[in-house]
Amino acid sequence: MSTDSSLRAKAQAHLGQHFTRNDVWQDEGLPVFVRSEGCHLYDEHGRRFLDGLAGLFCVNMGHGRGDIVAAASKQMETLPYATNWGAAHPPAVEAASLIADLAPGDLSVTWFVNSGSEAVETAIKFARQYHKSQGATERTKIISRSMAYHGVTLGALSVTGLPKIRDPFQPLLPGIRHVPNTLGFTGDCGPADQLDVVRAIEQAIVEEGPETVAAVFAEPVQNGRGALVPPDGYWRELRRICDKYGVLLVADEVICSFGRLGEWFGSGYFGVVPDMITFAKGSTSGYAPLGGMIAREPLVRGLFESPKGGTFTHGATWGGHPVSTAVAVANITAMRDENVLGNVRTLGPELRAGLETLKDRYRVVKDVRGMGFFYAVELMADSETGRELTEEESTKVLREVLPTAFKRTGVILRPDDRGATMLMISPPLVADREVLGELLSGVDVMIADVQRAVLG
């Protein structure tokens, strides 16, 4: 086997890094992970790291699950590939049926793809084609929220509300309008229909012309800008507004689905049946690439039975791949049988309580947001004076202080600069109190390092 230095050199020469600056890519300390087990990763030197981000919000069942690996192996031996184009195969059928049983309301038909971005792309295309099949040919516009991340393919990127990752690829898909997110609004904020963040959505639909708007896209808890939990009644108002104007409501649950919030689907937690749900990450716990879009059965029937429809003109070679869907079945079944969602519901409040104590101990902590096993710690320069971080201080925290702290503590998290300086936290859903204790200890050290760097 190659030595660690040769592996790193080859990675730096040939392996393109996603969303990674060149100095990080070419750094002599670029980590090379060689194995994983439970909630931990091991590098080429044998050092153990806590996977505090569950990969990228995806390794819900933890690493090294023999049952999931066995399901993939068995499927490879039995039927390594078959399409879902005018045909079917058992693992895709079983996965789709299992998802239909868990999804809220009459969301019962799944189109499988390979990633969250593709899932969002699928929902955009379905919304447009559905309206066209019903004779509403002008309904092409999309409403989404500022700072929301919905993916990197050009359609999904158009719906995304993060200027930094949109700007290099302009012009994007026309007809996308971004409205305010729910930052600053959580819990009981009064009647939801009177909230500015709700009224802005209805106002945007009216101003664009309801007859031109295809869909509203929103995450149950928004990742971009830091784990934004919506105010009470927010999602019920989204449903009411979309019904009022004939607009489709899409819940982007690429992160929130399959247990991250302690429920199978975040929209179900908030008591709403959207018209479509997009998913990916947690559906396989990262053991194989899979994403999908779930649609309400009446919408599917409406498109397929319409004289102007007849087929959803969309597909992918790997969509519903036998191995990936077999992995999904094994993963979701284990999650159900082992009551993993119950673990999140039990320990999520304890994780939050541990993070909340940071606000009392450190002046650089501005806010702690999130729910379940999904949190953001927002940083500032000094809570006593109200001073925010300067751009120079933020850069130092994100590029020097936190990455160094990750290595020193052996806890891997995500430094985030999307609208603020933040630390994103998303452990595997199987994490127990011991693992969460290790996580909280690491975060404590990280925040202490930030405070020393900023305040001395």
N, C-alpha and C positions, 0 to 999 in steps of 0.2 A: 504494500500500500504506500502511496505517496506520503512524504513527510508533511507536517503542517505547513512548513514554509513553502514547499512546492505547490501545495493545494492553494494557499493564499496567493501566490504569484500567478498561478493559472486563473484564479478567480479575477484577479485584478487586470489580467490581460484579455480574458475572453468572456467573462460572465457579467453581462450588463446588469447593473443594480437598479432596482425600482425606487423612484423618489429618493435618490441618494446623491448628495453632493460629491464632486470629484475628490475632495480632500478626504472624505470619509471612505470612499471606495478604495483609494490608494494608500490609506493609512496602514502602517505596519501592524497595528493592533486589530485589523479587521477580523472579527471573530469567525471561526470555522467550527460549526457544531457538527458532531459526529454521531451522537445517539441521544435518546430521550427516554424518560420513564416517569409516569405519574404526572406531577406538576413541574418537572425539572428537565433541563437540557444539560448536556455535557459537551464541553469543547474538546479540541484535539489534545489538550494537556490533561484531560480528565477532570477539570474543574466543573463543579456543579453550579448551575444558575437556576433560580426560580423563574418560571415563565409567567410573569405577572400580567402579561397582556394576552395570554392564551393564543400565542402565535400572533395573529392579527384578529383578535376577537373571535377566534374560530375553534380552538382546540377545547371544546366544551367538556368532552369526556376524558380529557387528559391524554398523555402519551403512552404508547406501548401496550395498548389494549389487544391482547391476543385474540379475543373473539372477533373484533373488527378486522384484524389482519387475516384471520382464518376465512371470514366471509369473502374477502377479496380474492384470496388464493383459490378457494373452491370455485368461485365464479370464473376465474381465469381458466381453470381446468375444464369447466363445463361448457361455457359459452363466452369467450373473451370479447366478442363484438357482434352486435346486430343493431339495426337501425329502428327508429320509431317512425319511419316514413312509410305509411301504409302497412304497418306491421306492428307487432308488439313482442316483448319478451318478459319472462316472469319477474326479474328484479325491478324493472321499471313499473310494471303493473302493481307489484306489491308496494313499492315506495309511494306511488301516486295514491293508492288506496289508503295507506297508512296516514299520509298527509291530509287527505280529505277527511278522515275520521277526527283529526286533531284541530283542523282549521275552524275558525268561527263561522257560524251560519251556513249558508249555502255555497261557500267557497269550496268547490269540489273537483275542479279540473286543473291539472298541472301540466305546464309545458316545461320540460327540463332543458337547461342550458348548462354552461360550464363555469359561470362566475356571477358575482353580484352585478357587475356592469352589464353583462348580457341579459340578466334578469330584468333590469330596468329598461334596457333597450327593447326587450320583448313587450313590456307593459306599455311603452310609448307606442309601439307599432300596433298592439292590440287595440288601444284606445282609439287611435286614428282610424283603423280599419273598421272597428265596430261602428263608430259614428257614420262612416261612409256607407256601410251596409244598410244603415237605417235612413239613409237619404240626407243626413246632416253633413254634407260635404265640406262645410266651412269650419267644422269643429276640429281644429288642428293645434290650437294653442295649449300651453301647459303653464300652470301656476305652481311654483315651488318657493322654498323659503331661503332667505339670505344665509350664507355660510354653511348651507347643507351640502353634504357630499353624497352624490348618487352614482358615481362611477366615472370611468375614463374613456369609454368609447364615445364617439362624437355626439351621439344622441344623448346618452347619459351625462356626458360632460356639459352639454347645453343646459340640462335640467339642474346640474350642480350649481350651487351659489357661492363658490369660492373663487374670487377673481384671480388669485395667484396661479391657480392651475388651469384656469380658463383662457387667460390672456394670450399665452403663446400659440393658441390654436384658432384664434378668431379669424374670420367670422364663423360662428357656430350656427346651429339650427335656429332659424328665426321663430318668432312667436312664443318665446319663453319669458315669463315675467316673474321676478322674485319679490316676495313680500317679507315683512319682518318676521323673524323667528320668535321664540318664546322666552328669550333671555330676560331675566328679571321677573318672570311670571311663573309661579309654581304654587301648588296647593290651592287654598281658598282665596281667590282674588276677586270675589264678587261674582255677579251674574256673567257667565261666559259670553253671552251674546253682546255684552256691553264692553268687552275688552278690546283695546285697540288692535291687538295682534290677531283677533278673530275678525273684527270689522274690516281690517285691511284686505283680507282674503275675499270677502264678498264685494268690497269696493273694486278690487282688481278685476273680478269677473264682470261686474257691471260696466266698468270703463272699457274693457276690451271688447265687450259685446258678448253676452252669454251664448249666443248662437255660434260663436267662434271658438269657445273654450272646450277642449277635449277632456282635460283631467287636472286634478290637484294631486301633487306628490308630496308626501310628508313621512318622516320617520316617527314612530311612537315616542321614542326618546332620541333626540337629534344628537348625532355624534359630533359633527362640525360645530365649533364654538363651545364644546365641552359638556357632553352628557346633559342636554337640556330636557328636563322633565316638564311636561306641559301643565298648565293650570287645570284645576278641576273643571270638567265639562267641556274642555277644549275640543276633544275628538268628537263628542256628540254634536257640537256645533258645526264642525267640518262636515259631518254626515248630513246634517240638516241643510246646510248651504248648498252642498253638491246636489242633493235631491231637489231642492227648490229650482235650481237652474239647469238640471239635466246633465250635470258634469260628473264624470267618473272620479271616484276617490281611490287613490292608490297608496297603500301603506308600504313604504320601503322598509322591509324588516331584514335586510341582509345581516345586520348585527342583532337586532332585537328578538328575532325568532329563535325557536328551539332552546328556550330556557334562560337566556341571558338576563331577563327581567324576572325570572321565577315563574313564568307561564310559557306555554307552547308558542303563543304569538302575542306580541305586545298590544296589538289592536284589540285582541280579546281581553287583555287586562283592563283596557280602558273602556270596555263595554260597547264596542262598535264593530259592525261588519262592513269592511271596505269592499269596493268592487274588485280590487285586485290586491294581492300581496306578493311582493318580491322577496326572495330568500336566497341564501347561499351558505356562508361560512359554517354555522353550527349544524347544518343538515348532515354533514359527514364528519364533524369535528376535525376537519382538515386532513383526514386520511386519504381523500381522493377529491379531485375538483368536481364540484356540482353546484349548480344554482337552479332557480326556477321561478316561474310566475304562476300563481294560483288565481283562477278567475271564478267568479260566481257562475253557477250553472245556467241561469236565465240569460246572461250575457253571451255565453258560449252558444247556447241554442239560438239566440237572436241573430248572431253573426252567421252561423252555419246554415240556418234555415232561410235566411234572407235571399231573395233572387239576386241581390247585388253582392252577396257574400259567397257562401258555399265552401270556403276553405280559409284558414288563417295562413296567409302567405308568408310563412316564416319557418326557419328550421336551421339545424346545425348538425354536422356530421357526428359530433360527439354528444349531442343532446340526449340525455337519458342513457348514457353509456352503461352497459350491463354491470361492469365492475363498480362504477361510481354509485349506481343505484342500489347494488347489493350492499355496499358499504353504508349507504344511508339507512337501509332497513336495519342492519345490525346496530348501527349507532343509535337510531331513534328508539329501537326496541329496548336496548340496554338502558337508555336514559329513562324510559318509562318504567321498566321493571325494577330499577334500582332507586327509584324516587329521587332522581337528581334534582328535579325542580323543587322538591321539598327541602333539599339541602340549601338551595339558593334562598328560599323563603325563610328558612330558619336562620341562616348565617349572614344573609345580606344586611339585615339591620345591625348586626354586630360589626360587620365590616364598616358600615357607614359610621357607627358610633366611634370606632377607632380612628377613622379619618377626621371626624368632627373635632376630636381633641386637638388636632394640629392647629386649629384656629385659635385655641386658647394658649398654646405654647409658643407659637411662632408668628412674628409680626409680618412675615412675608406671605402668609396664606390669606388670600382674599375671600375665597369661597370654596365650598365642597358641594358638588352636585352629582346627582345620579340616583340609581336604584338597583336592586338586585345585586348582580356582580358586575356593575358597569358604572364607573365613577370618573370624575375629573376634579383635580385640585387646581384651582386657578391661583396664580401667584401675583404679587405686587411688591413694591419696594418697602412700604411701611404702613401697616394698617392703623397705627396710632396717629400718623399725620395725614393719612389718605393719599400718600404719594405713590403713583404708579411707576413701574419700571421704565427707564429710558430705553430707547432702541438698542443702545450699546449694552446696557445691563441685560436686557432680554436675550440678545445674541449670545452673550457670555454664558448665561444660565443654560440656554438650550444647546449650545454647541460645545461647551467645556464642562461646566459644573455637573449637570445631570448625567451626561455620558460617562464621566469619570466616576460618579457615584454609583452608576449601574455596575461598573466593573468592580468597584471596591466592595460593594455590598453583595454582589452576586444575585441581584434582583433586576430583572429586565422589565422595564416599562417603556412608555412612549412619551418623549418630550413633544409638545404640540404648540405651534405658533399660529393656529387658525383663529385670528381675531383677538387672541390674548396669549399670555405665556402660561402654559398648563402642563400638568402631568396626568396622563391618561392611565387608568387602572382597570384591568379586566381579566381576573384570574380564571383558570379552568373552573367549570361548574362543580367539579368533584373535590375542590379544595376543602379540607377540613380545618378545624380551629388551629391546629399546629401550623399548617401551611399559611393560613391567614395571619397568624402571629408572626411568622417569618416575613411575610409581605409587609405588614405594618411596621415592623422593626426596620426594614429596609427603607421604607418611605420616610420614616422619622429621620434616619441618617441623611437621606437626600435633602429634605427640607432644611435640616440644620446646616448642611453644606451651602445651600442657596442663601440662607440668612447670613452666614459668615461672609460669603462672597459679596453680598449686597450691602450689609450694614457693618461689616467688620467684626 
